[in-house]
Structures are given as C-alpha cells and as structure tokens.
C-alpha cells in the first residue's frame, strides 16, 4: 500500500497534464467566427472652418460697426413686424384692448382713446 500511493499520485499528475495538453491556448480557432454585428458606413464629421487672422485696422473697425448697425436694424424690423406695432387695432398696446359696449367704455391713459 505504501508503494501504491506514490504511483497513484504520479499517475494522476500525468493524466491531468494530458488533459491540459489537449486544450488549445490559441485564441483563434481554425474555423471562422460568425459576427452578429451589423456594420454600416459612418458619417463623416463636419470640418470646422478656420477663421482667418484679422488685423484690427480702421477699415476692420468700420466694417464691424456697419455689421453691428445692420444687425440692430434687422432686430428693429423684426420687432416692428409684430401685431402690436403693425396692426392698427392694437393702438400701441401690448395686447388688443377689449371691445366694450358704448355705455361701459373707459378712457385709456396709454393711447388716450375710449375703448
């Protein structure tokens, strides 16, 4: 029995090494893998336009002022296109005044009209 124990230990070690030797450590097997992902072309990223270096000269300052004035004019025109300014029924009010019967009309301190 004493002689049998070392023999069994050696036999078990040999069998386990054979079992490990059969498993492949190579991550890529011989058969091709099947990918389940869908591949599609990706959108190209927008390229940012680089601004030119501008020298601060009198001409540059002039064009800057002209552009600012044009921008302000566009804002004013946009504001004047609102019904408060373009529709005569508003009489300069933010909201349209109520139409009341003649005996209930009030004097408006904003536009100096009875309505």
C-alpha positions as CSV (number, residue, x, y, z in Angstrom):
1,X,0.0,0.0,0.0
2,X,2.9,2.3,0.8
3,X,4.3,1.7,-2.7
4,X,1.0,2.2,-4.3
5,X,0.4,5.8,-3.1
6,X,3.3,7.5,-5.0
7,X,2.4,5.6,-8.1
8,X,-1.3,6.9,-7.9
9,X,0.0,10.5,-7.3
10,X,2.3,10.3,-10.4
11,X,-0.5,8.7,-12.4
12,X,-3.0,11.4,-11.5
13,X,-0.4,14.1,-12.3
14,X,0.3,12.5,-15.7
15,X,-3.4,12.2,-16.6
16,X,-4.1,15.8,-15.6
17,X,-1.2,17.1,-17.7
18,X,-2.5,15.2,-20.7
19,X,-5.9,16.7,-20.2
20,X,-4.4,20.2,-20.1
21,X,-2.2,19.5,-23.1
22,X,-5.3,18.7,-25.3
23,X,-6.9,22.1,-24.6
24,X,-5.6,24.7,-27.1
25,X,-4.4,28.1,-25.7
26,X,-4.7,29.6,-29.2
27,X,-7.5,32.3,-29.1
28,X,-8.2,32.0,-32.8
29,X,-9.6,28.5,-33.7
30,X,-9.2,27.1,-37.3
31,X,-12.9,27.7,-38.0
32,X,-14.1,31.3,-38.9
33,X,-16.2,33.1,-36.3
34,X,-19.7,34.3,-37.1
35,X,-20.1,38.1,-36.3
36,X,-23.7,39.1,-35.4
37,X,-23.0,42.8,-35.5
38,X,-24.2,44.9,-38.4
39,X,-21.6,47.2,-40.0
40,X,-22.6,50.3,-41.8
41,X,-20.6,53.3,-43.1
42,X,-20.2,56.1,-40.6
43,X,-20.9,59.7,-41.2
44,X,-18.0,61.9,-41.9
45,X,-17.5,64.5,-39.2
46,X,-18.0,68.1,-40.2
47,X,-14.8,70.0,-40.7
48,X,-14.6,73.2,-38.7
49,X,-13.7,76.2,-40.9
50,X,-10.7,78.0,-39.6
51,X,-11.1,81.8,-39.2
52,X,-8.6,84.0,-40.8
53,X,-6.5,86.1,-38.6
54,X,-7.9,89.6,-38.8
55,X,-5.8,92.7,-38.2
56,X,-7.6,95.3,-36.2
57,X,-7.3,98.2,-38.6
58,X,-9.5,101.3,-39.1
59,X,-11.1,99.5,-42.1
60,X,-11.9,96.4,-40.0
61,X,-13.4,98.6,-37.2
62,X,-15.6,100.3,-39.8
63,X,-16.9,97.1,-41.2
64,X,-17.5,95.8,-37.7
65,X,-19.6,98.9,-36.9
66,X,-21.6,98.5,-40.2
67,X,-22.3,94.9,-39.5
68,X,-23.5,95.7,-36.0
69,X,-25.8,98.5,-37.3
70,X,-27.3,96.1,-39.9
71,X,-27.9,93.6,-37.2
72,X,-29.6,96.1,-35.0
73,X,-31.8,97.3,-37.9
74,X,-32.9,93.7,-38.5
75,X,-33.8,93.3,-34.8
76,X,-35.9,96.5,-35.0
77,X,-37.7,95.4,-38.2
78,X,-38.4,92.0,-36.6
79,X,-39.9,93.8,-33.6
80,X,-42.0,96.2,-35.7
81,X,-43.5,93.2,-37.7
82,X,-45.3,92.0,-34.5
83,X,-49.0,92.8,-34.4
84,X,-48.5,95.1,-31.5
85,X,-46.9,97.6,-33.9
86,X,-48.2,96.7,-37.3
87,X,-51.9,96.1,-36.6
88,X,-53.9,99.4,-36.1
89,X,-56.5,97.7,-33.8
90,X,-53.8,97.4,-31.1
91,X,-53.5,101.2,-30.6
92,X,-49.9,100.8,-29.3
93,X,-51.0,98.3,-26.6
94,X,-49.2,95.0,-26.0
95,X,-52.5,93.1,-26.0
96,X,-55.5,94.1,-28.0
97,X,-57.9,96.3,-26.0
98,X,-61.3,94.8,-25.1
99,X,-64.3,95.9,-27.1
100,X,-66.8,97.2,-24.6
101,X,-70.3,98.5,-25.2
102,X,-70.6,102.3,-25.6
103,X,-72.0,102.8,-22.1
104,X,-69.1,100.8,-20.5
105,X,-66.2,102.3,-22.4
106,X,-63.2,103.6,-20.4
107,X,-60.7,106.3,-21.1
108,X,-57.2,104.7,-21.8
109,X,-54.3,106.6,-20.4
110,X,-51.9,104.8,-22.8
111,X,-53.4,105.7,-26.1
112,X,-55.9,108.5,-25.0
113,X,-58.8,106.8,-26.6
114,X,-62.1,105.4,-25.1
115,X,-62.4,101.7,-25.6
